[in-house]
Amino acid sequence: MACSSAKHAITTERSNSTLQTVSDRTHLSRALVFNLIYHRDIQSGMLLLFQNDGTRQVAKEILKDIQVNTSIYFGTLTVVNICLGIATTVSDLAGGAAASVPVGHACPRC
């Protein structure tokens, strides 16, 4: 009986973790799309808040730096995810998936 409840707890914990990951990635994707669509409007609105040209120029340089670094980050993230996808596919085709142990077999008495 304890083994069954342990299996249920592990399954529930994994489901919650997976749902949280999917939710986080969805929020990140929406924020990225929002940024890509509206970044010029946001930038021009922010620059209007500054009174003189010197501070506007500094703010513009900071916003450009943020945009460049964000682009580099997402580009790197994309390359890493593509490589992980290729590695997972190659591993599955080579029989790596058959060697993995299912979660239900974690308890030695069951």
Secondary structure as GFF3:
##gff-version 3
##sequence-region A 1 110
A	DSSP	alpha_helix	2	47	.	.	.	ID=ss1
A	DSSP	alpha_helix	53	93	.	.	.	ID=ss2
A	DSSP	three_ten_helix	103	105	.	.	.	ID=ss3
###
